[in-house]
């Protein structure tokens, strides 16, 4: 009777690469406008989080808004740009 060998396949799921949405400081938009735009663009952000992101960008030149799937990151970044804010995305390390 022949012995059958069963190949073991890797069942590890590959996670979709995640991207960081960055907000860059500018000298044009009022702080309140930036906070309001962040809240309306990224619904998961609370007002205190949006204020913190705005202040970090104001102080350090840029701030992390959210880390998410590439499609969502592109959407958030483009929406921020549509509202006159400077934003980029980069792959998560």
PDB file of N, CA, C and O in Angstrom, chain B, residues numbered from 101:
ATOM      1  N   UNK B 101       0.834  -1.183   0.000  1.00  0.00           N
ATOM      2  CA  UNK B 101       0.000   0.000   0.000  1.00  0.00           C
ATOM      3  C   UNK B 101       0.892   1.266   0.000  1.00  0.00           C
ATOM      4  O   UNK B 101       1.706   1.438   0.908  1.00  0.00           O
ATOM      5  N   UNK B 102       0.746   2.146  -1.003  1.00  0.00           N
ATOM      6  CA  UNK B 102       1.607   3.329  -1.072  1.00  0.00           C
ATOM      7  C   UNK B 102       1.271   4.339   0.032  1.00  0.00           C
ATOM      8  O   UNK B 102       0.117   4.505   0.429  1.00  0.00           O
ATOM      9  N   UNK B 103       2.300   4.986   0.495  1.00  0.00           N
ATOM     10  CA  UNK B 103       2.125   6.002   1.536  1.00  0.00           C
ATOM     11  C   UNK B 103       1.952   7.354   0.849  1.00  0.00           C
ATOM     12  O   UNK B 103       2.779   7.767   0.035  1.00  0.00           O
ATOM     13  N   UNK B 104       0.866   8.026   1.194  1.00  0.00           N
ATOM     14  CA  UNK B 104       0.603   9.344   0.606  1.00  0.00           C
ATOM     15  C   UNK B 104       1.200  10.427   1.500  1.00  0.00           C
ATOM     16  O   UNK B 104       1.112  10.367   2.727  1.00  0.00           O
ATOM     17  N   UNK B 105       1.793  11.392   0.869  1.00  0.00           N
ATOM     18  CA  UNK B 105       2.291  12.528   1.652  1.00  0.00           C
ATOM     19  C   UNK B 105       1.397  13.723   1.389  1.00  0.00           C
ATOM     20  O   UNK B 105       1.031  14.017   0.251  1.00  0.00           O
ATOM     21  N   UNK B 106       1.066  14.384   2.447  1.00  0.00           N
ATOM     22  CA  UNK B 106       0.222  15.574   2.331  1.00  0.00           C
ATOM     23  C   UNK B 106       1.117  16.795   2.465  1.00  0.00           C
ATOM     24  O   UNK B 106       1.830  16.966   3.453  1.00  0.00           O
ATOM     25  N   UNK B 107       1.057  17.637   1.442  1.00  0.00           N
ATOM     26  CA  UNK B 107       1.854  18.864   1.482  1.00  0.00           C
ATOM     27  C   UNK B 107       1.255  19.831   2.484  1.00  0.00           C
ATOM     28  O   UNK B 107       0.049  20.077   2.486  1.00  0.00           O
ATOM     29  N   UNK B 108       2.090  20.364   3.314  1.00  0.00           N
ATOM     30  CA  UNK B 108       1.617  21.394   4.255  1.00  0.00           C
ATOM     31  C   UNK B 108       1.723  22.736   3.560  1.00  0.00           C
ATOM     32  O   UNK B 108       2.786  23.121   3.073  1.00  0.00           O
ATOM     33  N   UNK B 109       0.614  23.435   3.524  1.00  0.00           N
ATOM     34  CA  UNK B 109       0.615  24.764   2.906  1.00  0.00           C
ATOM     35  C   UNK B 109       0.580  25.822   3.977  1.00  0.00           C
ATOM     36  O   UNK B 109      -0.038  25.654   5.028  1.00  0.00           O
ATOM     37  N   UNK B 110       1.239  26.887   3.699  1.00  0.00           N
ATOM     38  CA  UNK B 110       1.257  27.987   4.649  1.00  0.00           C
ATOM     39  C   UNK B 110      -0.132  28.624   4.695  1.00  0.00           C
ATOM     40  O   UNK B 110      -0.684  29.005   3.662  1.00  0.00           O
ATOM     41  N   UNK B 111      -0.680  28.733   5.879  1.00  0.00           N
ATOM     42  CA  UNK B 111      -2.000  29.343   6.026  1.00  0.00           C
ATOM     43  C   UNK B 111      -1.894  30.759   6.582  1.00  0.00           C
ATOM     44  O   UNK B 111      -2.896  31.370   6.952  1.00  0.00           O
ATOM     45  N   UNK B 112      -0.680  31.264   6.636  1.00  0.00           N
ATOM     46  CA  UNK B 112      -0.481  32.618   7.132  1.00  0.00           C
ATOM     47  C   UNK B 112      -1.071  33.602   6.123  1.00  0.00           C
ATOM     48  O   UNK B 112      -0.691  33.618   4.952  1.00  0.00           O
ATOM     49  N   UNK B 113      -2.006  34.421   6.602  1.00  0.00           N
ATOM     50  CA  UNK B 113      -2.597  35.437   5.715  1.00  0.00           C
ATOM     51  C   UNK B 113      -1.669  36.618   5.603  1.00  0.00           C
ATOM     52  O   UNK B 113      -1.127  37.110   6.593  1.00  0.00           O
ATOM     53  N   UNK B 114      -1.499  37.056   4.390  1.00  0.00           N
ATOM     54  CA  UNK B 114      -0.704  38.273   4.183  1.00  0.00           C
ATOM     55  C   UNK B 114      -1.638  39.453   4.360  1.00  0.00           C
ATOM     56  O   UNK B 114      -2.694  39.531   3.731  1.00  0.00           O
ATOM     57  N   UNK B 115      -1.237  40.363   5.217  1.00  0.00           N
ATOM     58  CA  UNK B 115      -2.047  41.567   5.410  1.00  0.00           C
ATOM     59  C   UNK B 115      -1.728  42.547   4.295  1.00  0.00           C
ATOM     60  O   UNK B 115      -0.589  42.661   3.843  1.00  0.00           O
ATOM     61  N   UNK B 116      -2.761  43.245   3.869  1.00  0.00           N
ATOM     62  CA  UNK B 116      -2.550  44.276   2.855  1.00  0.00           C
ATOM     63  C   UNK B 116      -1.605  45.308   3.445  1.00  0.00           C
ATOM     64  O   UNK B 116      -1.715  45.646   4.624  1.00  0.00           O
ATOM     65  N   UNK B 117      -0.676  45.814   2.642  1.00  0.00           N
ATOM     66  CA  UNK B 117       0.240  46.826   3.171  1.00  0.00           C
ATOM     67  C   UNK B 117      -0.534  48.044   3.661  1.00  0.00           C
ATOM     68  O   UNK B 117      -1.508  48.469   3.039  1.00  0.00           O
ATOM     69  N   UNK B 118      -0.091  48.593   4.775  1.00  0.00           N
ATOM     70  CA  UNK B 118      -0.771  49.752   5.341  1.00  0.00           C
ATOM     71  C   UNK B 118       0.029  51.017   5.022  1.00  0.00           C
ATOM     72  O   UNK B 118       1.248  50.990   4.856  1.00  0.00           O
ATOM     73  N   UNK B 119      -0.703  52.110   4.944  1.00  0.00           N
ATOM     74  CA  UNK B 119      -0.101  53.392   4.586  1.00  0.00           C
ATOM     75  C   UNK B 119      -0.421  54.432   5.647  1.00  0.00           C
ATOM     76  O   UNK B 119      -1.487  54.426   6.262  1.00  0.00           O
ATOM     77  N   UNK B 120       0.545  55.326   5.837  1.00  0.00           N
ATOM     78  CA  UNK B 120       0.387  56.433   6.778  1.00  0.00           C
ATOM     79  C   UNK B 120      -0.061  57.674   6.017  1.00  0.00           C
ATOM     80  O   UNK B 120       0.528  58.031   4.997  1.00  0.00           O
ATOM     81  N   UNK B 121      -1.102  58.326   6.514  1.00  0.00           N
ATOM     82  CA  UNK B 121      -1.560  59.596   5.944  1.00  0.00           C
ATOM     83  C   UNK B 121      -0.929  60.700   6.791  1.00  0.00           C
ATOM     84  O   UNK B 121      -1.125  60.761   8.005  1.00  0.00           O
ATOM     85  N   UNK B 122      -0.171  61.567   6.127  1.00  0.00           N
ATOM     86  CA  UNK B 122       0.502  62.648   6.838  1.00  0.00           C
ATOM     87  C   UNK B 122      -0.117  63.997   6.482  1.00  0.00           C
ATOM     88  O   UNK B 122      -0.424  64.275   5.323  1.00  0.00           O
ATOM     89  N   UNK B 123      -0.287  64.816   7.499  1.00  0.00           N
ATOM     90  CA  UNK B 123      -0.738  66.194   7.317  1.00  0.00           C
ATOM     91  C   UNK B 123       0.489  67.078   7.456  1.00  0.00           C
ATOM     92  O   UNK B 123       1.251  66.943   8.413  1.00  0.00           O
ATOM     93  N   UNK B 124       0.681  67.982   6.506  1.00  0.00           N
ATOM     94  CA  UNK B 124       1.823  68.890   6.551  1.00  0.00           C
ATOM     95  C   UNK B 124       1.360  70.275   6.979  1.00  0.00           C
ATOM     96  O   UNK B 124       0.258  70.713   6.646  1.00  0.00           O
ATOM     97  N   UNK B 125       2.218  70.948   7.719  1.00  0.00           N
ATOM     98  CA  UNK B 125       1.889  72.300   8.183  1.00  0.00           C
ATOM     99  C   UNK B 125       1.840  73.264   6.997  1.00  0.00           C
ATOM    100  O   UNK B 125       2.581  73.113   6.025  1.00  0.00           O
ATOM    101  N   UNK B 126       0.965  74.242   7.096  1.00  0.00           N
ATOM    102  CA  UNK B 126       0.960  75.327   6.116  1.00  0.00           C
ATOM    103  C   UNK B 126       0.694  76.630   6.855  1.00  0.00           C
ATOM    104  O   UNK B 126       0.252  76.627   8.004  1.00  0.00           O
ATOM    105  N   UNK B 127       0.966  77.730   6.188  1.00  0.00           N
ATOM    106  CA  UNK B 127       0.767  79.039   6.814  1.00  0.00           C
ATOM    107  C   UNK B 127      -0.506  79.727   6.312  1.00  0.00           C
ATOM    108  O   UNK B 127      -0.675  80.936   6.472  1.00  0.00           O
ATOM    109  N   UNK B 128      -1.397  78.940   5.704  1.00  0.00           N
ATOM    110  CA  UNK B 128      -2.565  79.546   5.057  1.00  0.00           C
ATOM    111  C   UNK B 128      -3.872  79.294   5.793  1.00  0.00           C
ATOM    112  O   UNK B 128      -4.713  80.188   5.889  1.00  0.00           O
ATOM    113  N   UNK B 129      -4.050  78.075   6.316  1.00  0.00           N
ATOM    114  CA  UNK B 129      -5.344  77.708   6.897  1.00  0.00           C
ATOM    115  C   UNK B 129      -5.380  77.955   8.407  1.00  0.00           C
ATOM    116  O   UNK B 129      -4.407  77.718   9.123  1.00  0.00           O
ATOM    117  N   UNK B 130      -6.539  78.439   8.863  1.00  0.00           N
ATOM    118  CA  UNK B 130      -6.735  78.662  10.296  1.00  0.00           C
ATOM    119  C   UNK B 130      -6.749  77.313  11.013  1.00  0.00           C
ATOM    120  O   UNK B 130      -7.194  76.310  10.456  1.00  0.00           O
ATOM    121  N   UNK B 131      -6.264  77.300  12.239  1.00  0.00           N
ATOM    122  CA  UNK B 131      -6.198  76.066  13.014  1.00  0.00           C
ATOM    123  C   UNK B 131      -7.571  75.415  13.163  1.00  0.00           C
ATOM    124  O   UNK B 131      -7.697  74.194  13.068  1.00  0.00           O
ATOM    125  N   UNK B 132      -8.593  76.226  13.395  1.00  0.00           N
ATOM    126  CA  UNK B 132      -9.956  75.691  13.563  1.00  0.00           C
ATOM    127  C   UNK B 132     -10.419  74.996  12.283  1.00  0.00           C
ATOM    128  O   UNK B 132     -11.070  73.953  12.332  1.00  0.00           O
ATOM    129  N   UNK B 133     -10.076  75.587  11.138  1.00  0.00           N
ATOM    130  CA  UNK B 133     -10.453  75.000   9.850  1.00  0.00           C
ATOM    131  C   UNK B 133      -9.774  73.642   9.665  1.00  0.00           C
ATOM    132  O   UNK B 133     -10.404  72.687   9.211  1.00  0.00           O
ATOM    133  N   UNK B 134      -8.492  73.559  10.018  1.00  0.00           N
ATOM    134  CA  UNK B 134      -7.748  72.301   9.884  1.00  0.00           C
ATOM    135  C   UNK B 134      -8.393  71.224  10.755  1.00  0.00           C
ATOM    136  O   UNK B 134      -8.604  70.100  10.300  1.00  0.00           O
ATOM    137  N   UNK B 135      -8.707  71.565  12.003  1.00  0.00           N
ATOM    138  CA  UNK B 135      -9.331  70.615  12.931  1.00  0.00           C
ATOM    139  C   UNK B 135     -10.671  70.135  12.366  1.00  0.00           C
ATOM    140  O   UNK B 135     -10.947  68.935  12.344  1.00  0.00           O
ATOM    141  N   UNK B 136     -11.500  71.077  11.910  1.00  0.00           N
ATOM    142  CA  UNK B 136     -12.818  70.715  11.373  1.00  0.00           C
ATOM    143  C   UNK B 136     -12.689  69.838  10.128  1.00  0.00           C
ATOM    144  O   UNK B 136     -13.450  68.885   9.958  1.00  0.00           O
ATOM    145  N   UNK B 137     -11.734  70.156   9.262  1.00  0.00           N
ATOM    146  CA  UNK B 137     -11.522  69.369   8.049  1.00  0.00           C
ATOM    147  C   UNK B 137     -11.061  67.957   8.394  1.00  0.00           C
ATOM    148  O   UNK B 137     -11.508  66.991   7.776  1.00  0.00           O
ATOM    149  N   UNK B 138     -10.179  67.830   9.365  1.00  0.00           N
ATOM    150  CA  UNK B 138      -9.728  66.493   9.799  1.00  0.00           C
ATOM    151  C   UNK B 138     -10.907  65.664  10.296  1.00  0.00           C
ATOM    152  O   UNK B 138     -11.042  64.496   9.932  1.00  0.00           O
ATOM    153  N   UNK B 139     -11.762  66.263  11.128  1.00  0.00           N
ATOM    154  CA  UNK B 139     -12.904  65.539  11.704  1.00  0.00           C
ATOM    155  C   UNK B 139     -13.879  65.093  10.616  1.00  0.00           C
ATOM    156  O   UNK B 139     -14.391  63.975  10.666  1.00  0.00           O
ATOM    157  N   UNK B 140     -14.138  65.957   9.634  1.00  0.00           N
ATOM    158  CA  UNK B 140     -15.099  65.590   8.593  1.00  0.00           C
ATOM    159  C   UNK B 140     -14.494  64.619   7.573  1.00  0.00           C
ATOM    160  O   UNK B 140     -15.217  63.828   6.968  1.00  0.00           O
ATOM    161  N   UNK B 141     -13.172  64.676   7.380  1.00  0.00           N
ATOM    162  CA  UNK B 141     -12.524  63.797   6.409  1.00  0.00           C
ATOM    163  C   UNK B 141     -12.308  62.394   6.976  1.00  0.00           C
ATOM    164  O   UNK B 141     -12.528  61.401   6.283  1.00  0.00           O
ATOM    165  N   UNK B 142     -11.884  62.316   8.222  1.00  0.00           N
ATOM    166  CA  UNK B 142     -11.600  61.030   8.870  1.00  0.00           C
ATOM    167  C   UNK B 142     -12.576  60.870  10.038  1.00  0.00           C
ATOM    168  O   UNK B 142     -12.285  61.299  11.154  1.00  0.00           O
ATOM    169  N   UNK B 143     -13.738  60.251   9.779  1.00  0.00           N
ATOM    170  CA  UNK B 143     -14.802  60.177  10.793  1.00  0.00           C
ATOM    171  C   UNK B 143     -14.397  59.508  12.106  1.00  0.00           C
ATOM    172  O   UNK B 143     -15.029  59.743  13.136  1.00  0.00           O
ATOM    173  N   UNK B 144     -13.352  58.678  12.083  1.00  0.00           N
ATOM    174  CA  UNK B 144     -12.938  57.992  13.317  1.00  0.00           C
ATOM    175  C   UNK B 144     -12.182  58.912  14.276  1.00  0.00           C
ATOM    176  O   UNK B 144     -11.922  58.534  15.418  1.00  0.00           O
ATOM    177  N   UNK B 145     -11.827  60.117  13.822  1.00  0.00           N
ATOM    178  CA  UNK B 145     -11.091  61.052  14.686  1.00  0.00           C
ATOM    179  C   UNK B 145     -12.047  61.832  15.583  1.00  0.00           C
ATOM    180  O   UNK B 145     -13.092  62.312  15.142  1.00  0.00           O
ATOM    181  N   UNK B 146     -11.664  61.944  16.851  1.00  0.00           N
ATOM    182  CA  UNK B 146     -12.419  62.797  17.773  1.00  0.00           C
ATOM    183  C   UNK B 146     -11.857  64.215  17.656  1.00  0.00           C
ATOM    184  O   UNK B 146     -10.799  64.422  17.062  1.00  0.00           O
ATOM    185  N   UNK B 147     -12.563  65.179  18.220  1.00  0.00           N
ATOM    186  CA  UNK B 147     -12.055  66.552  18.177  1.00  0.00           C
ATOM    187  C   UNK B 147     -10.716  66.675  18.902  1.00  0.00           C
ATOM    188  O   UNK B 147      -9.804  67.305  18.366  1.00  0.00           O
ATOM    189  N   UNK B 148     -10.553  66.092  20.115  1.00  0.00           N
ATOM    190  CA  UNK B 148      -9.232  66.194  20.770  1.00  0.00           C
ATOM    191  C   UNK B 148      -8.113  65.563  19.929  1.00  0.00           C
ATOM    192  O   UNK B 148      -6.995  66.080  19.911  1.00  0.00           O
ATOM    193  N   UNK B 149      -8.398  64.462  19.240  1.00  0.00           N
ATOM    194  CA  UNK B 149      -7.378  63.845  18.373  1.00  0.00           C
ATOM    195  C   UNK B 149      -7.021  64.778  17.225  1.00  0.00           C
ATOM    196  O   UNK B 149      -5.846  64.948  16.897  1.00  0.00           O
ATOM    197  N   UNK B 150      -8.041  65.385  16.613  1.00  0.00           N
ATOM    198  CA  UNK B 150      -7.816  66.298  15.490  1.00  0.00           C
ATOM    199  C   UNK B 150      -7.012  67.520  15.939  1.00  0.00           C
ATOM    200  O   UNK B 150      -6.133  67.984  15.213  1.00  0.00           O
ATOM    201  N   UNK B 151      -7.308  68.039  17.129  1.00  0.00           N
ATOM    202  CA  UNK B 151      -6.555  69.182  17.667  1.00  0.00           C
ATOM    203  C   UNK B 151      -5.096  68.780  17.874  1.00  0.00           C
ATOM    204  O   UNK B 151      -4.182  69.540  17.553  1.00  0.00           O
ATOM    205  N   UNK B 152      -4.887  67.575  18.415  1.00  0.00           N
ATOM    206  CA  UNK B 152      -3.541  67.076  18.666  1.00  0.00           C
ATOM    207  C   UNK B 152      -2.756  66.924  17.355  1.00  0.00           C
ATOM    208  O   UNK B 152      -1.582  67.289  17.289  1.00  0.00           O
ATOM    209  N   UNK B 153      -3.399  66.389  16.323  1.00  0.00           N
ATOM    210  CA  UNK B 153      -2.761  66.218  15.008  1.00  0.00           C
ATOM    211  C   UNK B 153      -2.400  67.586  14.423  1.00  0.00           C
ATOM    212  O   UNK B 153      -1.296  67.787  13.917  1.00  0.00           O
ATOM    213  N   UNK B 154      -3.344  68.514  14.502  1.00  0.00           N
ATOM    214  CA  UNK B 154      -3.108  69.862  13.972  1.00  0.00           C
ATOM    215  C   UNK B 154      -1.934  70.522  14.691  1.00  0.00           C
ATOM    216  O   UNK B 154      -1.076  71.131  14.053  1.00  0.00           O
ATOM    217  N   UNK B 155      -1.895  70.403  16.019  1.00  0.00           N
ATOM    218  CA  UNK B 155      -0.814  71.027  16.797  1.00  0.00           C
ATOM    219  C   UNK B 155       0.534  70.371  16.493  1.00  0.00           C
ATOM    220  O   UNK B 155       1.555  71.054  16.416  1.00  0.00           O
ATOM    221  N   UNK B 156       0.537  69.048  16.322  1.00  0.00           N
ATOM    222  CA  UNK B 156       1.784  68.355  15.991  1.00  0.00           C
ATOM    223  C   UNK B 156       2.303  68.815  14.631  1.00  0.00           C
ATOM    224  O   UNK B 156       3.498  69.063  14.476  1.00  0.00           O
ATOM    225  N   UNK B 157       1.411  68.930  13.645  1.00  0.00           N
ATOM    226  CA  UNK B 157       1.820  69.411  12.320  1.00  0.00           C
ATOM    227  C   UNK B 157       2.329  70.849  12.424  1.00  0.00           C
ATOM    228  O   UNK B 157       3.325  71.209  11.796  1.00  0.00           O
ATOM    229  N   UNK B 158       1.637  71.668  13.221  1.00  0.00           N
ATOM    230  CA  UNK B 158       2.022  73.069  13.389  1.00  0.00           C
ATOM    231  C   UNK B 158       3.413  73.181  14.026  1.00  0.00           C
ATOM    232  O   UNK B 158       4.215  74.031  13.639  1.00  0.00           O
ATOM    233  N   UNK B 159       3.682  72.326  14.992  1.00  0.00           N
ATOM    234  CA  UNK B 159       4.943  72.367  15.739  1.00  0.00           C
ATOM    235  C   UNK B 159       6.092  71.684  15.008  1.00  0.00           C
ATOM    236  O   UNK B 159       7.203  72.211  14.957  1.00  0.00           O
ATOM    237  N   UNK B 160       5.818  70.494  14.435  1.00  0.00           N
ATOM    238  CA  UNK B 160       6.887  69.665  13.862  1.00  0.00           C
ATOM    239  C   UNK B 160       6.953  69.670  12.337  1.00  0.00           C
ATOM    240  O   UNK B 160       7.856  69.074  11.750  1.00  0.00           O
ATOM    241  N   UNK B 161       5.992  70.346  11.694  1.00  0.00           N
ATOM    242  CA  UNK B 161       6.002  70.392  10.237  1.00  0.00           C
ATOM    243  C   UNK B 161       5.105  69.364   9.576  1.00  0.00           C
ATOM    244  O   UNK B 161       4.655  69.553   8.446  1.00  0.00           O
ATOM    245  N   UNK B 162       4.843  68.261  10.294  1.00  0.00           N
ATOM    246  CA  UNK B 162       3.912  67.257   9.777  1.00  0.00           C
ATOM    247  C   UNK B 162       3.421  66.414  10.943  1.00  0.00           C
ATOM    248  O   UNK B 162       4.007  66.430  12.025  1.00  0.00           O
ATOM    249  N   UNK B 163       2.333  65.674  10.709  1.00  0.00           N
ATOM    250  CA  UNK B 163       1.787  64.799  11.744  1.00  0.00           C
ATOM    251  C   UNK B 163       1.102  63.608  11.097  1.00  0.00           C
ATOM    252  O   UNK B 163       0.569  63.708   9.992  1.00  0.00           O
ATOM    253  N   UNK B 164       1.121  62.483  11.795  1.00  0.00           N
ATOM    254  CA  UNK B 164       0.409  61.286  11.345  1.00  0.00           C
ATOM    255  C   UNK B 164      -1.074  61.470  11.616  1.00  0.00           C
ATOM    256  O   UNK B 164      -1.478  61.740  12.747  1.00  0.00           O
ATOM    257  N   UNK B 165      -1.889  61.322  10.567  1.00  0.00           N
ATOM    258  CA  UNK B 165      -3.339  61.445  10.719  1.00  0.00           C
ATOM    259  C   UNK B 165      -3.934  60.082  11.036  1.00  0.00           C
ATOM    260  O   UNK B 165      -4.668  59.928  12.012  1.00  0.00           O
ATOM    261  N   UNK B 166      -3.609  59.080  10.196  1.00  0.00           N
ATOM    262  CA  UNK B 166      -4.168  57.741  10.358  1.00  0.00           C
ATOM    263  C   UNK B 166      -3.301  56.767   9.568  1.00  0.00           C
ATOM    264  O   UNK B 166      -2.644  57.153   8.602  1.00  0.00           O
ATOM    265  N   UNK B 167      -3.304  55.512   9.980  1.00  0.00           N
ATOM    266  CA  UNK B 167      -2.642  54.444   9.236  1.00  0.00           C
ATOM    267  C   UNK B 167      -3.732  53.473   8.817  1.00  0.00           C
ATOM    268  O   UNK B 167      -4.509  53.004   9.650  1.00  0.00           O
ATOM    269  N   UNK B 168      -3.790  53.169   7.515  1.00  0.00           N
ATOM    270  CA  UNK B 168      -4.876  52.338   7.006  1.00  0.00           C
ATOM    271  C   UNK B 168      -4.476  51.716   5.666  1.00  0.00           C
ATOM    272  O   UNK B 168      -3.354  51.904   5.196  1.00  0.00           O
ATOM    273  N   UNK B 169      -5.396  50.984   5.065  1.00  0.00           N
ATOM    274  CA  UNK B 169      -5.155  50.385   3.756  1.00  0.00           C
ATOM    275  C   UNK B 169      -4.878  51.479   2.727  1.00  0.00           C
ATOM    276  O   UNK B 169      -5.338  52.612   2.874  1.00  0.00           O
ATOM    277  N   UNK B 170      -4.126  51.131   1.689  1.00  0.00           N
ATOM    278  CA  UNK B 170      -3.696  52.125   0.696  1.00  0.00           C
ATOM    279  C   UNK B 170      -4.870  52.878   0.075  1.00  0.00           C
ATOM    280  O   UNK B 170      -4.813  54.099  -0.074  1.00  0.00           O
ATOM    281  N   UNK B 171      -5.925  52.163  -0.286  1.00  0.00           N
ATOM    282  CA  UNK B 171      -7.069  52.807  -0.938  1.00  0.00           C
ATOM    283  C   UNK B 171      -7.691  53.881  -0.037  1.00  0.00           C
ATOM    284  O   UNK B 171      -8.028  54.970  -0.502  1.00  0.00           O
ATOM    285  N   UNK B 172      -7.840  53.567   1.249  1.00  0.00           N
ATOM    286  CA  UNK B 172      -8.395  54.539   2.191  1.00  0.00           C
ATOM    287  C   UNK B 172      -7.421  55.698   2.394  1.00  0.00           C
ATOM    288  O   UNK B 172      -7.828  56.858   2.458  1.00  0.00           O
ATOM    289  N   UNK B 173      -6.131  55.372   2.495  1.00  0.00           N
ATOM    290  CA  UNK B 173      -5.116  56.420   2.692  1.00  0.00           C
ATOM    291  C   UNK B 173      -5.136  57.409   1.530  1.00  0.00           C
ATOM    292  O   UNK B 173      -5.079  58.621   1.735  1.00  0.00           O
ATOM    293  N   UNK B 174      -5.216  56.882   0.311  1.00  0.00           N
ATOM    294  CA  UNK B 174      -5.266  57.765  -0.862  1.00  0.00           C
ATOM    295  C   UNK B 174      -6.509  58.640  -0.824  1.00  0.00           C
ATOM    296  O   UNK B 174      -6.453  59.828  -1.141  1.00  0.00           O
ATOM    297  N   UNK B 175      -7.636  58.044  -0.431  1.00  0.00           N
ATOM    298  CA  UNK B 175      -8.884  58.799  -0.353  1.00  0.00           C
ATOM    299  C   UNK B 175      -8.778  59.923   0.672  1.00  0.00           C
ATOM    300  O   UNK B 175      -9.125  61.067   0.376  1.00  0.00           O
ATOM    301  N   UNK B 176      -8.301  59.605   1.879  1.00  0.00           N
ATOM    302  CA  UNK B 176      -8.172  60.622   2.927  1.00  0.00           C
ATOM    303  C   UNK B 176      -7.230  61.740   2.497  1.00  0.00           C
ATOM    304  O   UNK B 176      -7.541  62.919   2.668  1.00  0.00           O
ATOM    305  N   UNK B 177      -6.080  61.372   1.940  1.00  0.00           N
ATOM    306  CA  UNK B 177      -5.093  62.369   1.529  1.00  0.00           C
ATOM    307  C   UNK B 177      -5.663  63.274   0.437  1.00  0.00           C
ATOM    308  O   UNK B 177      -5.515  64.494   0.497  1.00  0.00           O
ATOM    309  N   UNK B 178      -6.315  62.673  -0.559  1.00  0.00           N
ATOM    310  CA  UNK B 178      -6.900  63.469  -1.647  1.00  0.00           C
ATOM    311  C   UNK B 178      -8.003  64.389  -1.128  1.00  0.00           C
ATOM    312  O   UNK B 178      -8.124  65.531  -1.572  1.00  0.00           O
ATOM    313  N   UNK B 179      -8.806  63.891  -0.188  1.00  0.00           N
ATOM    314  CA  UNK B 179      -9.883  64.710   0.375  1.00  0.00           C
ATOM    315  C   UNK B 179      -9.309  65.895   1.147  1.00  0.00           C
ATOM    316  O   UNK B 179      -9.823  67.009   1.049  1.00  0.00           O
ATOM    317  N   UNK B 180      -8.252  65.658   1.909  1.00  0.00           N
ATOM    318  CA  UNK B 180      -7.600  66.767   2.626  1.00  0.00           C
ATOM    319  C   UNK B 180      -7.074  67.797   1.632  1.00  0.00           C
ATOM    320  O   UNK B 180      -7.208  69.001   1.850  1.00  0.00           O
ATOM    321  N   UNK B 181      -6.472  67.321   0.536  1.00  0.00           N
ATOM    322  CA  UNK B 181      -5.954  68.237  -0.492  1.00  0.00           C
ATOM    323  C   UNK B 181      -7.085  69.037  -1.136  1.00  0.00           C
ATOM    324  O   UNK B 181      -6.935  70.229  -1.407  1.00  0.00           O
ATOM    325  N   UNK B 182      -8.214  68.377  -1.378  1.00  0.00           N
ATOM    326  CA  UNK B 182      -9.380  69.042  -1.971  1.00  0.00           C
ATOM    327  C   UNK B 182      -9.833  70.207  -1.095  1.00  0.00           C
ATOM    328  O   UNK B 182     -10.343  71.210  -1.595  1.00  0.00           O
ATOM    329  N   UNK B 183      -9.642  70.065   0.220  1.00  0.00           N
ATOM    330  CA  UNK B 183     -10.030  71.120   1.164  1.00  0.00           C
ATOM    331  C   UNK B 183      -8.881  72.098   1.450  1.00  0.00           C
ATOM    332  O   UNK B 183      -8.944  72.884   2.395  1.00  0.00           O
ATOM    333  N   UNK B 184      -7.830  72.037   0.617  1.00  0.00           N
ATOM    334  CA  UNK B 184      -6.763  73.015   0.716  1.00  0.00           C
ATOM    335  C   UNK B 184      -5.656  72.697   1.719  1.00  0.00           C
ATOM    336  O   UNK B 184      -4.817  73.547   2.017  1.00  0.00           O
ATOM    337  N   UNK B 185      -5.659  71.468   2.238  1.00  0.00           N
ATOM    338  CA  UNK B 185      -4.611  71.089   3.183  1.00  0.00           C
ATOM    339  C   UNK B 185      -3.529  70.292   2.465  1.00  0.00           C
ATOM    340  O   UNK B 185      -3.800  69.636   1.459  1.00  0.00           O
ATOM    341  N   UNK B 186      -2.319  70.349   2.975  1.00  0.00           N
ATOM    342  CA  UNK B 186      -1.199  69.629   2.379  1.00  0.00           C
ATOM    343  C   UNK B 186      -1.085  68.262   3.040  1.00  0.00           C
ATOM    344  O   UNK B 186      -0.958  68.157   4.260  1.00  0.00           O
ATOM    345  N   UNK B 187      -1.135  67.200   2.206  1.00  0.00           N
ATOM    346  CA  UNK B 187      -1.128  65.849   2.740  1.00  0.00           C
ATOM    347  C   UNK B 187      -0.404  64.911   1.789  1.00  0.00           C
ATOM    348  O   UNK B 187      -0.461  65.077   0.571  1.00  0.00           O
ATOM    349  N   UNK B 188       0.279  63.922   2.360  1.00  0.00           N
ATOM    350  CA  UNK B 188       0.915  62.877   1.560  1.00  0.00           C
ATOM    351  C   UNK B 188       0.660  61.533   2.238  1.00  0.00           C
ATOM    352  O   UNK B 188       0.226  61.476   3.389  1.00  0.00           O
ATOM    353  N   UNK B 189       0.941  60.443   1.499  1.00  0.00           N
ATOM    354  CA  UNK B 189       0.896  59.118   2.112  1.00  0.00           C
ATOM    355  C   UNK B 189       2.246  58.446   1.926  1.00  0.00           C
ATOM    356  O   UNK B 189       2.990  58.765   0.999  1.00  0.00           O
ATOM    357  N   UNK B 190       2.555  57.511   2.818  1.00  0.00           N
ATOM    358  CA  UNK B 190       3.779  56.741   2.709  1.00  0.00           C
ATOM    359  C   UNK B 190       3.524  55.347   3.281  1.00  0.00           C
ATOM    360  O   UNK B 190       2.686  55.189   4.169  1.00  0.00           O
ATOM    361  N   UNK B 191       4.232  54.341   2.786  1.00  0.00           N
ATOM    362  CA  UNK B 191       4.042  52.988   3.325  1.00  0.00           C
ATOM    363  C   UNK B 191       4.429  52.954   4.808  1.00  0.00           C
ATOM    364  O   UNK B 191       5.374  53.620   5.232  1.00  0.00           O
ATOM    365  N   UNK B 192       3.689  52.172   5.575  1.00  0.00           N
ATOM    366  CA  UNK B 192       4.029  52.001   6.984  1.00  0.00           C
ATOM    367  C   UNK B 192       5.308  51.198   7.067  1.00  0.00           C
ATOM    368  O   UNK B 192       5.489  50.250   6.303  1.00  0.00           O
ATOM    369  N   UNK B 193       6.174  51.543   7.950  1.00  0.00           N
ATOM    370  CA  UNK B 193       7.461  50.829   8.092  1.00  0.00           C
ATOM    371  C   UNK B 193       7.223  49.408   8.562  1.00  0.00           C
ATOM    372  O   UNK B 193       8.176  48.649   8.741  1.00  0.00           O
TER     373      UNK B 193
END
